[in-house]
Amino acid sequence: MDASARMPRDLFDSKLIYEIPTFQRPYVWTEENQWQPLWDDVTRVAEAVEQADDEGVRRLPAHFLGAVVVKQAPALPGDLQRYAVIDGQQRLTTLQVLLDAAAVVIAKHGHDADAESIEELILNKARRFAGTPERFKLRPSRVDRAAFEAAMDDDVQPGEELRRSQIVGAHDFFLTAIEEWASESTDPASRLSALTHVLRSKLGVVSILLAENDDEQLIFETLNDRGTPLLGADLIKNHVFGAGERLQADVDRWNEEYWRDLDDGWWRERVSQGRLYRSRIDLFVQYWLTMRTRQEIYAEEIAREFREYASEHFTDLARAEALLREFRRDADTFREFAQMDTDSPRGRFYSVVVENLELGATTPLLLWLISRNRSVPTEQIDRALGAVESWAVRRTLLRRVMKDVNKMVVALLDAVESAGPERAGDETVAFLSRQSSDARVWPTDREVLDELPTIRAYGNINQRRLRLVLGAIERYWRTAWHGDVSLPDRLDIEHVMPRRWRNHWAQDVASDPERASRRDRLVDTIGNLTLVTRRLNASLSDRAWQGTESRPGKHDLLERFNLFVLNKKLLDGHAEEWTDDDIVGRSLELAGAVVEMWPRDPAGIV
């Protein structure tokens, strides 16, 4: 390994080409995080050069962008010297785009010599390279190649799709920034001359040239790009395509068939996982490895775990391609989760358990059951998912701890793998039924009916989860006579008897400390909770049950404006009052609905 500080005139001033391998991630730098800070650094140095004499310019320190790691490829007679970019592709791409934008602006101002001196750092100008990809001194990976050529070919106007690319965006940013910066000066020629000097001689990188026996994979994994940390999936991609090259695979085809789409914005977007935010692609890999290895996989270990798992598959080309096909099929399935019909068992499971109950740890089981890489009978899928959904909802409502879900799902995956696809649902029911520890037990019907009516649901159970359960009961109680009307996306949880009941609901309860304490507890139980629209909720507030002509009560407003079965049922028989005993009765009714909707044995098979 050889490391040295190099300026652009050293990096690019010869017939060479830096090639970004297929396995590298696409260009992701942005204006806020990288382009603007880089341009601020460049203008700071350029303005210092502009104001200094020759000796001062010589003494000015260079501004360093960071490290670039490359490995020299064997040279062929008459060919360019080629270097594979192991790390630093974001820097090299940005530097080339900045150089080209500067050359365009400088030429526009009539400074042809300066413009040509910068173009020498961008183009291999020998005639045999004209019109070929080798005319540029940087060759991005295939996913960025068209955008790079559109940005760097000044006579080409990029189409709408390419104009949305980050590379074209960077080029446009630097064109505008350089032009505005030059026009701010009373002597634009002097300013652009200073910029030329900086871009050639005062903007450096630490270039690390690897020897043939250096481990580029290990070095790649220890380096991050400025402000854009590598994802675990980036390290995995590097490993996969590096292994593919050693197997003499067609890695360009691998990229097109198995990976290219996994680099898009949807996969790289960070989404919440509990209190943390992680990219979707890293989440998928973690869940996929959990499913395949049936071991608990930690987020920070996915790259190492993937290498270990994949090592036996990458001993020959056929096995490697088989693994990648299965990986990609499961990735496609994962992406379809959010689009599944929520009226189907699998769509409802994803909506209820994964999204609303926030039990992402169950995703490996969902992936195992509906993977295109195995054929689990539909009735077994539905039975398994129904059982886990019942287990999750019941435990949530009874406020049972959920700290052991990761380990339990791993044990359940072991169980269904041993049972096989034909018995996956039966085995899931049996597995959950035999759990006896506090952290895993599946609450019985009797436990739900006895405990749920006494639990302080409001304040102790997340409102999103309460809203989910009440909304599900509303749909369950509807009949064909009510029509297939969807619930609004955002409903408020309303206390039928308000928490501040002493204002209008005191009767003779407030004077009795024991009865008042009991009521304070009852108002937060599930039997006193319902769903209303946000606008109606604001009007209900802490009104009395029965009002006056000038100030209608809660009963009057609910009867007049409510469209939900949930509320029609509580209004029936309660025109005059809503009491503590009514709350208890409705809690038992709702607990009964929960038992029916989320049974312990979804298919009724013992």
N, C-alpha and C positions, 0 to 999 in steps of 0.2 A: 504494500500500500504506500502511495506517495501523496502527501498533502501539501498544497501550496496556495498562496494568495494570488489570484489572477484577475486581471481587469478584462473587460470585454475585448479589447484589442488583442489580448493573449488567448482568450477563450475561442474567439471566432475568426481570427485573422489568418486563416489558411484554408485550404480546400478540405473541408471536413463536414460531417453531419452527425448531429446528436439525435439518436433514435429513442423515442419513448416507447417501451415495450407495451404490448397489448394488455398485460396484466396491471399496468398502472391505472390508478383512478383517473377519471376525467378532470378537466380543468374546473376548479371550484372557487378560485379567488374572487373577491368581490370589491366593490368600490370602497365601502365603509371600512372593511377590515384590512385590506391590503393595498389597493391601487392608490387611494388618497394618502395613506401614510407613506408609501414609497415615493409618490410625487412630492410630498412635503420635504422628504429627505433630499431628493434630487435638487429641488429648487434652493434649499438651504445651502447646499454645497456650491451650486452654480452661481448663486449671488455672491458667495464668498470669493469664488474664482474671478468673477466680474470686477470686484473691487480691489483685488490684490495685484501687486506687481509680479514680475516673472519669478522672483525668489519666493515671494509669498505663496504663489500658486504651487511651486515645487514642494513647499513645506506643508501644504494643506493635506491633512490625512484623508484617505479614501473612505467612502461609506460602504460598509459591507452588508450584503443582503443575507448572508448565511452560507450554508454549505450545499455543495452539489457533489453527488457521488456518481462516478461513471466507471464503466469498464470497457476497455478497448477491445474491439472485435478484430479478428485476423484480417489483414489487408490483402486485397487482390490486386494484381498488376493493373495499373491504370485507373483504379477505383479511388473514390474518396476514402479518407481515413474515417472509420465509423466508430462511434462510442454509444454503448447502451447506457441510458440514464437509469441508474438504480434508485436514486432519490434526488429531489430537487427539481422535478419536472414543472412544478408550479412556478418556481423562480425563473427557470430558463425560458418558459413560455412567456411569462410576463415581461422579461427583459427583452426578448425578441420583438414582442408587440410594441413595447415602448420605443425601441430603436427604430422600428419602421415608421411609427407615428411621427417621431422626431424628424426622420429623413423627409417625410412628406411635407411637413410644415417648413423646414429649413429650405427645401427646394422651392417651395411656393414663394418664399421671400427672396429668391434669386441667389442664394448662396450655394452654388452648385458644387464647389469643391468640398465644403463641409458635408453637404448631403451625400456626396459620393463616398466620403470617408466613412460614413455610417452605413451606407448600403453595402460596403465591403464586409461588414460584420453580419449581414443578414443573408446575402446571396452568394452562391457559388457561380461566378459569372462566366465560366468556360462555356463555349457554345454548345458543347455536347450535353450540357445539363439543362439547356433552355427548354421550357415546356415540360420538364419532368419533375417529379417530387424532389429530386436531388438538387434542384436549383436553390432550395432553402437550406439553411444550415441547421434547422431544427425540423424533425419529422415527428409530429405528435402521434399518439396512438390513434387507431382507426376512428374511434368515436368522435375525436376532435379534429380530424384531418381536414374535412371539408370546410369547417368554420375557420380554421387557421389559414387555409389558402385563400378563402374569401376575404379575410381581413388583410392579409399581406399583399394580395394582388391589387394594386391601386386602381387598375382599370376595370375591375369587376365589382358590380353592385350585388351584395349578398341578398338572397331572397328572404322572404318573411321568416321562414323557419330558422335560417342561419343567423338572421339579425337578432334573434332572441338568445343566441348563444353567449356564454360568458366571455369567450375570446373576442368576438366581434364587439361586445360591450366594452371590453377593456381597451380595444383599439380606438373606439369612438371617444371613450373617456380621455385617453391621453392626447388624441388630436385636439380636442376642445381645450384641455388644460394647458397644453403647450402654446396654442394660439393665444389664449387669454393672457397667459403669463408674459409672452413676448410683447403683446400690445400694451401692457401696463407700463412698459419702460419707455423713456424718451429716446432710447437708443436700442431698438429691437435687434439690430445687427450684432451689437456687442453682446447682448444677452444670449442670442442664439449661438454665437461663437463660444461663449462660456459653456452653454449646454452641450455643445459638441465635444468639448474637451472633457467634461464630466462623464458623458456617456462612453467615451472611449477609454478614459484613463483614471477616473476617480470613483467608479462604481464597480466594486469587486465582489467576488465570491471566494469562499475557501473551496478549492477544487480538490476532491479526493479521488485519485485514480487507483482503482483496485488492481491488484496483481491477479494472475490467472487462478491462483489457489486461494484467494480471499473468499470468505463466505458472504456473498452479497445479500442473502436472505437475512442473516443475523444482523448485518449492518443496517439494512433497510428497516428492520423492526425497531431499532434503537433511535431512529430519527423521525422528527415531525416537521412538517412545513410550517412556516411562519403563520401563526394565528389560526391554522386549520388542522387540528390534530387528526392523525390517522385513525380511521375506524378499525375495529377488529376485522371487519370484512375486507378492508384494504389489504391487511396483512395476509388474510386467507387467499385473496385473489392473487397476490404476489406469489404465494406458495404454489397455488394450483397451476398457474401458467408457467412458473419456473420448472415445476415438475413435468409439465407438458412438453416443454422444450427439450428436457432431458430424454423424454420418451419419443422425441421426434414427431410429436403430434402437430396437426395443423392448428396452431394456437389462434390464428385469425378466425377460423371456423368455430373453434371453441368459444371465442368471445361472442361471435354473432349468435350462436345457438344457445349458449348456456349462461352468459354473464352480462352482456351489454345492457339489457334492460334493468339489471339490478344496480346499475350505476345512476339511474335517473333520480330526479328530485324527490319523488314519492318515497323511494326506499331510503334515501339519505336523510329525510326529514326526521327531526327528533320529536318523539312523542312521549307522553308521561307514562311512567311505569312506577306506580306508587308515588313516592316523593322525588323520584329521579326522572331525568329525561334522557332517552337513548334513541339512536337511529333505528328505524324499522328493520333495516337489513341486519344489524347486530342482534336485535331481539329475535328475528327469525332464526338466525344461526344458532343462538343459544337454545331456543325451543327445539330446533331440529336435532341438535346434538343430544339434548336430553331425551328426545324420542328414540334416537338411533342407539345411543349407548345405554339407556336406562340407568343413567347416573345423574346426580345433581351437578349441573354445570354452572360455574360462576361467570358473571358477565365479563370480568376482566381477564378470564382465562380462555375465551372462545378460540383465539387464534392457535394457542398451543394445543388445546383439546382437539381442534379440527385436524391439525397436523398429525397428531397421534392416531386419531381414528382413521384418517384417510391413508396413512402410510402403507397399510397392507393392500389397499386398492390401487395405489399408484406404482405397483411393481411391474405392470404391463399395461399397454395402451387400451386394450379392450375393457379391462376392469376399471380403469380410470374413467373412461367414457361412460360406462354403465353407472358409476357413482354420480357423475355430473348430471346425467339424464334424470336420475332419481331426485337429486338435489333440486334441479330446476323445476320438476313437476311439483314438488312440495312447496317451492317458493311461489309458484303460480297459485296453488291452493291457498296458501297463506294470504296472498294479495286479494283473493276473492272473499275472504271472511266477512268483511264489512258490507259486501254487496249481497250477502245471502238473505233470502226471504225470511223475515223475522217470524212468519207464521209456520215455518218449517222447524222441526226439532233442532236441526243444526244451527239455523239462523237465530232461533230463540236462545239456544245455549250461548252462542257468542254474544248476543245482546245482553242477556241477563247475567251470565256468570263472568264472562271475560270483561265486558265493558262496564256494566252497572255495579256488579259486586266487586269489580277490580281484582278478580282472581286470575290474572294472566298466567299464573303457574299451572293452570289446567290446560293451557294451549297445547302442550306436547301431546296430551291425550286426544284432544280434538283432532290434531293433525294426524295422529296415528290411525284414528278411526276412519277418517274420510280421505286419507292419502290415495292418490291415483296409483301408488306403487303396491297397493294390496287391495284385495276385494273383500270388504267386510259387508255381509248382508245388511240391507237397509233396516230391517227390523232389529238387528243387533246394534247397529249404530244408534237408532232411536232409543232403545232400551238403556244403553250405556249412558248416553247424554242426559236422558231423563233422570236416571238415578243420581248422577253427579249434580245436576241442577237442583234436585230435591234436597240432597245432602247439603249443598251450599246455602240454599234459601232458608232451610230450617235452622241451620246453625247460625246464620246471620240474624234471624229474627229472635232467637233465644240467646243471642249475645255470647255464643261459644267462641273460644279463642280460635284464630285462624293462622297460627304461627307455624304449623307443621305441614302446610299444604304442599310445599315443594317436595319434601321427603315422601309424603303419602302418594303423590302422583307418580313418583319414580317407582314406588312399590306396586302401585296399580298397573303401571306399564309392564312391569315384570310379570304380573299376574295374567294380563290379557295376552301378552306375547306367548306365555306358556300354554294358555288355553287355546289360542289360535283364533283367526277371524270368525269362524263359524260359531264360536261361543263367547265372543268378546262382551256382548251385553249381559249375558247370563253371569259371566265371571265378575263383571263390574258390580252387579247387584249383590252377588255373594261376598265379594271382597268388602264392600262398604258395610254389609250387614254384620260381618264378623269383627268389625273394629270395636274395641272396648275402651281404649284410652280416652281421657277427657278431650284430648286434642283431635281425636278422629271419629268419635262415636256419631252415628247417624240417629238423630233424635226420633223417637217413636211418635205415633199419633197421640198417645196419652200424654207424653211430655209436652207436645205442642199445645194441646187443648188445656192442659193444666197451667203451663208456665206463661204462654204468650199473653193471656188476658191480664196478667199481673205485672208484666214488665213495663217499665217506663220507656216506651218506644221513642217518643219525641225527646231529643236531647242526648239520647244514648245510641241511637241508630242513625247513621248518616241519612240526611233527608232525601238524597238521591235514591237511596235504597228503599226508603219508606214509600217514596213516590212510585217507584217501580212496582212494589207489591200492591199498593192500592190501585194503581192503574191496571195491573193484571187481574185483580178481582173485579174491577169494573167491566173489563172485557169478558170475563168468565160469566158474569151475571146477565149479560145482555142476551137477548133472544133474537130470533128472526124478525120479530115485531119491531125491534129497535133499529133495525137497519145496520148495515156495515159502515159505520161512521168512525173514522179514526180519531183518537184523542189528540188534542193540541200538544205540540212538542213541550211546551212549558206550562205546567200547572203548579199552583201553590198548595201546600198542605195547610189546611185550616182546622183549628180547634173548634169543634161544635160548641162545647161549653168553653168560653175563653179562659185563658190562664189567669187573667185578672177578673175572675168571677165575682169577687166581692163587690164590684161596682154595681152590677145589676142582677146578680144571681144569688145573693147572700141568703135570702129567705131566713131560716132559723139556724143555718149551718155555721155561719161565721162565729157565733157566740159559743159554739161547742168546739174546744180545741181538738178533740179527738176526731170528730167528724170533719172539721176543716182540714186537718192533716191528711185524712183519707182522700178528701176531694182534691187536694193539691197533687196527690199522687195519681188519682184517676184521670185527671184532665190530660195527662201526657201518655196515657195508655192508648193502644191502637183503636179501641172502640170509640174514642172521642175524636178521632182524626178522619178527615175526608179530603177530597180534592175539589178545588174550585179554580176558576180562571183568575188571573192576576187582578183584573179590574174588579171582579166581584169580591175578591178577598179584601181589597182596600176598603170596600163599602161595609163589609160585615164587621170587621174590627171586634170590639168587645160589647156589641149590642146585646140587649136582653133577647130571650127567645121569642117572647111576644112583645110587640112594640105598640105604638100609638099611630093615629092617623097621620100625624106630622113626622113621626120617626118610626118607620117600620122596623120590626124585629128581625132576628136572623131567620126564623121560620118563614116569615113573609117573603124575604128576599130570595131565599133558597127555592121556595115554591114558585116564585114568579120567574126567576131567571135560570134556574138549574136545568140542565139537560142530561145529567148523569144518573144512571141506575143506582149507583152507590149512594146518592143523596135522596133519591126518590124513596128508597127502602128505609132510610132513617127517618124520613118525614112521616111515613105511614104510621098512624096510630100515635103520633107525638105532636098533635096540633097544639095542645095546651102547654106542655112542658117537656123539658129534656132533663132527666134526673141522673143521679149517681147510679141508680140501678139500671137505667137505660144504657149507660156507658158499659157497665159490666155485661149486660145482655148482648150488646152489639160486639163487644170484644170476643165473646164466645162464638158469635156468628161468624166473624171474620176469621177466627182461628180455625173453625170448621171448614171454611172455604180454602184456607191454606193447606189443610190436610188433604182435601179433595184434589186441589190443583197440583200439588207437589207430593204425590204419594210415595211411600217408601219403596214400593215395588211397581215401577211404571207400567209394566206389562201384566201385572197380576199373576206372575209365574213364581211359584215358591221354589 
